[in-house]
Amino acid sequence: MSATLTTSEEAQLSQTIEMFEVITQSQPQDYQSLEILKEAYSKLGREKDVVGTSKRIAQAYVQLGQLSSAILEYETILQRFPNDPDVQTALKEIENKANNLGGQASTAEPAALTKMAPAALNGRKLPGKGQAAEVDDGRQMMHKIFVESKIISAGDFDLCWTTPDISLPPNGVVEPFIQVLADKGIVLSEKSLKVLVEKTRLGYLPLDKYEVDLELARSFPADLCRRWCIMPFDRMSKSILVATANPFNRQAAKDLADVTPSRLLWYLVPPSEIVLNLRKAFR
């Protein structure tokens, strides 16, 4: 399979593998990053690494309690290697675990954008002049995480939270909530990101170490990206990787899904890095 790739494509895939190996070593339950890693190995024809990564994906599903997904992943391996002893042992362990749970395997999904499968809002009407836009921009969940957990006060939350009017074009990049918290000296963005990673199980990815595809970003509406401070930064097959600092912004997910047929894979990224790259992409 690798014979059909150009030298440039092989180099890009090698960089992807290097980056996502680091991510998945530090975040072993980040199965969407493991999926990207598996696909990169597959394109390079590295069959042994493909199988090894499939096993890591299945193990991540087990650790998250998503036994049905783990079984499906293991079964894809058995289709190619029916006598794999590791897979056969793992499936027996899952069967025992499921029986101990009364046969009810957990299918709970983390409440994060990557699991929302947002539908396109075809025919969505914007509010008229003078009307406030009703958007699910994640305010409720962010309030619960930061205020009810006593990380910040309700007053600080109201001071720093901004809900843009979607009927008007944004005046530049709208800095996300956790960046405003950091700018006002309330909570460092590193601490906020750590909290969000723990709550959502989304992968964390520093863009300053990634070769961002600015042309890909420019293929999306500038106002959409600026308003919600989201950054499509790379493409992997039929998936597009998107940076966000607000993993509960369903409106952003819906708006982005409305303009692309591709699957969206969301990553938590330092807000300052999203802002910097958006300003590079949309001058």
C-alpha positions in Angstrom: 0.0 0.0 0.0 2.9 2.4 0.8 4.2 2.0 -2.8 1.4 4.2 -4.1 2.4 7.1 -1.7 4.7 9.9 -2.7 7.7 10.7 -0.6 5.9 13.8 0.8 2.9 11.7 1.8 5.0 9.1 3.5 6.8 11.9 5.4 3.5 13.4 6.5 2.2 10.0 7.6 5.4 9.4 9.6 4.9 12.8 11.3 1.3 11.9 12.1 2.4 8.6 13.6 5.1 10.3 15.7 2.7 12.9 17.0 -0.2 10.5 17.8 2.1 7.9 19.4 3.1 10.6 21.9 -0.6 11.5 22.5 -1.8 8.0 22.9 1.0 7.0 25.2 0.0 9.8 27.6 -3.7 9.3 27.0 -4.2 5.6 26.4 -8.0 5.8 26.5 -8.1 8.4 23.6 -9.5 5.9 21.0 -10.1 8.5 18.3 -6.4 9.3 18.3 -5.7 5.6 18.2 -8.0 5.3 15.2 -6.0 8.0 13.4 -2.8 6.2 14.3 -4.2 2.9 13.0 -5.1 4.5 9.7 -1.7 6.0 9.3 -0.1 2.6 9.9 -2.5 1.0 7.4 -1.6 3.5 4.7 2.1 2.8 5.2 1.4 -1.0 5.0 2.6 -1.6 8.6 0.3 -4.6 9.2 1.8 -5.6 12.6 1.3 -2.0 13.9 -2.2 -1.9 12.6 -3.2 -5.0 14.5 -1.4 -3.8 17.6 -3.2 -0.5 17.5 -6.5 -2.2 17.0 -5.9 -4.1 20.2 -5.1 -0.8 22.0 -8.4 0.6 20.7 -10.3 -2.4 22.0 -8.5 -2.2 25.4 -9.4 1.5 25.6 -13.1 0.7 25.0 -13.0 -1.9 27.7 -11.5 0.5 30.2 -14.2 3.0 29.4 -16.9 0.3 29.9 -17.9 0.3 26.2 -17.8 -3.5 25.8 -19.9 -3.7 22.6 -17.4 -1.4 20.8 -14.5 -3.5 22.2 -16.0 -6.7 20.9 -16.5 -5.2 17.4 -12.9 -4.0 17.4 -11.6 -7.4 18.4 -13.8 -9.1 15.8 -12.3 -7.0 13.0 -8.9 -8.5 14.0 -10.2 -12.0 14.1 -11.5 -11.6 10.5 -7.9 -11.4 9.4 -6.2 -13.4 12.1 -8.8 -15.9 13.4 -6.3 -17.7 15.7 -4.9 -14.6 17.5 -4.5 -15.8 21.1 -4.6 -12.3 22.6 -7.9 -11.5 21.0 -9.5 -14.8 22.0 -8.4 -14.4 25.6 -9.6 -10.8 25.6 -13.0 -11.8 24.2 -13.4 -14.4 27.0 -12.6 -11.8 29.6 -15.2 -9.4 28.1 -17.8 -12.2 28.1 -17.1 -12.9 31.8 -17.3 -9.2 32.6 -20.5 -8.8 30.7 -22.0 -11.8 32.6 -21.0 -10.3 35.9 -22.8 -7.1 34.9 -26.0 -9.1 34.2 -25.3 -9.2 30.5 -25.8 -5.5 30.2 -22.7 -4.0 28.6 -22.3 -0.3 29.1 -22.8 1.8 26.1 -22.5 5.1 27.8 -20.6 7.7 25.8 -18.7 10.7 27.1 -20.6 14.0 26.8 -18.2 15.5 24.4 -18.4 16.9 20.9 -16.7 13.9 19.3 -19.5 11.6 20.4 -22.4 13.9 19.5 -22.8 13.0 15.8 -24.3 16.4 15.3 -27.0 16.7 12.6 -26.8 19.4 10.0 -29.2 22.3 10.6 -30.6 22.6 7.1 -33.0 25.5 6.8 -31.9 26.9 10.2 -33.2 30.4 10.6 -31.1 33.1 12.3 -32.9 35.4 14.8 -34.2 38.7 13.5 -32.8 42.1 14.4 -33.0 42.7 18.1 -33.6 39.1 18.9 -31.2 37.1 21.1 -30.0 33.9 19.5 -30.9 30.8 21.4 -27.8 28.6 21.1 -26.5 25.7 23.0 -23.0 27.0 23.3 -22.0 24.8 26.3 -22.7 27.5 28.9 -24.7 25.2 31.2 -22.1 22.4 31.3 -19.2 24.8 31.7 -21.0 26.5 34.5 -21.5 23.2 36.2 -17.9 22.2 35.9 -16.3 25.5 36.9 -18.8 27.0 39.3 -20.6 24.1 40.9 -17.2 22.4 41.4 -16.0 25.7 43.1 -13.2 26.3 40.7 -14.4 29.9 40.2 -17.3 32.0 41.5 -20.6 32.6 39.7 -19.6 36.2 39.4 -16.3 35.4 37.7 -18.2 33.0 35.4 -20.7 35.7 34.3 -17.8 38.2 33.9 -15.9 35.9 31.5 -18.6 34.1 29.6 -19.7 35.6 26.2 -22.4 34.2 24.0 -21.9 35.7 20.5 -24.9 36.9 18.5 -25.0 34.5 15.6 -27.0 36.9 13.4 -24.0 39.2 13.2 -20.5 38.5 11.8 -17.8 38.4 14.5 -15.3 41.2 14.8 -12.2 39.0 14.7 -11.6 35.8 16.7 -13.8 35.6 19.8 -11.5 34.3 22.6 -13.0 31.3 24.4 -14.1 31.3 28.0 -11.0 29.6 29.4 -8.7 32.1 27.6 -10.7 35.0 29.2 -10.3 33.3 32.6 -6.6 33.2 32.0 -6.4 36.8 30.7 -8.1 38.1 33.8 -5.8 36.1 36.1 -8.6 33.9 37.5 -7.6 30.4 36.3 -4.6 29.4 34.2 -5.6 27.9 30.9 -3.5 24.9 31.6 -5.5 24.1 34.7 -8.8 24.7 32.8 -7.7 22.3 30.0 -6.7 19.6 32.5 -10.2 19.8 34.1 -11.9 19.6 30.7 -9.8 16.7 29.6 -10.7 14.8 32.8 -14.4 15.6 32.4 -14.8 14.9 28.7 -12.1 12.3 27.8 -11.3 14.2 24.7 -7.8 14.0 23.5 -5.4 16.9 24.2 -3.2 18.2 21.4 -0.8 21.1 21.4 -1.0 22.8 17.9 2.4 24.4 18.4 4.0 21.0 17.8 1.7 20.1 14.8 1.9 21.0 11.2 -1.4 22.8 10.8 -3.1 22.7 7.4 -4.1 26.4 7.0 -5.5 25.7 3.6 -7.9 23.2 5.1 -9.0 25.8 7.7 -9.6 28.3 4.9 -12.0 25.9 3.2 -14.4 26.5 6.1 -16.4 29.8 6.7 -14.1 32.3 8.5 -17.0 33.7 10.5 -17.9 30.3 11.8 -14.4 29.5 12.9 -13.8 33.0 14.5 -17.2 33.1 16.3 -16.7 29.8 18.1 -12.9 29.8 18.1 -12.7 26.4 16.4 -10.0 25.3 14.0 -10.1 22.5 11.4 -6.4 21.7 11.3 -5.9 18.5 9.5 -7.6 15.8 7.4 -7.2 12.1 7.8 -9.0 10.1 5.1 -12.7 11.0 5.6 -12.2 12.6 9.0 -11.3 16.2 9.8 -9.5 17.1 13.0 -10.9 20.1 14.8 -9.4 22.1 17.6 -11.6 23.6 20.4 -11.4 25.0 23.9 -15.1 24.5 24.6 -15.9 20.8 24.2 -19.6 21.3 25.1 -20.4 23.8 22.3 -23.1 21.9 20.4 -23.9 24.9 18.3 -20.4 25.0 17.0 -20.5 21.3 16.3 -23.8 21.7 14.4 -22.6 24.7 12.4 -19.4 22.9 11.3 -21.3 19.7 10.5 -23.6 21.7 8.3 -20.8 22.7 5.9 -18.9 19.4 5.6 -19.9 15.7 5.0 -16.7 14.6 6.7 -16.6 13.1 10.2 -15.4 15.6 12.7 -12.9 14.5 15.4 -12.5 17.1 18.2 -9.4 17.8 20.2 -8.9 20.1 23.2 -6.2 22.6 22.3 -4.7 25.5 24.3 -6.9 28.5 23.4 -4.0 30.8 22.7 -2.8 28.4 20.0 -6.2 28.2 18.3 -6.5 32.0 18.3 -3.0 32.3 16.8 -3.6 29.9 14.0 -7.0 31.3 13.2 -5.4 34.7 12.8 -2.9 33.2 10.5 -5.5 31.4 8.4 -8.0 34.4 8.2 -6.0 37.6 8.0 
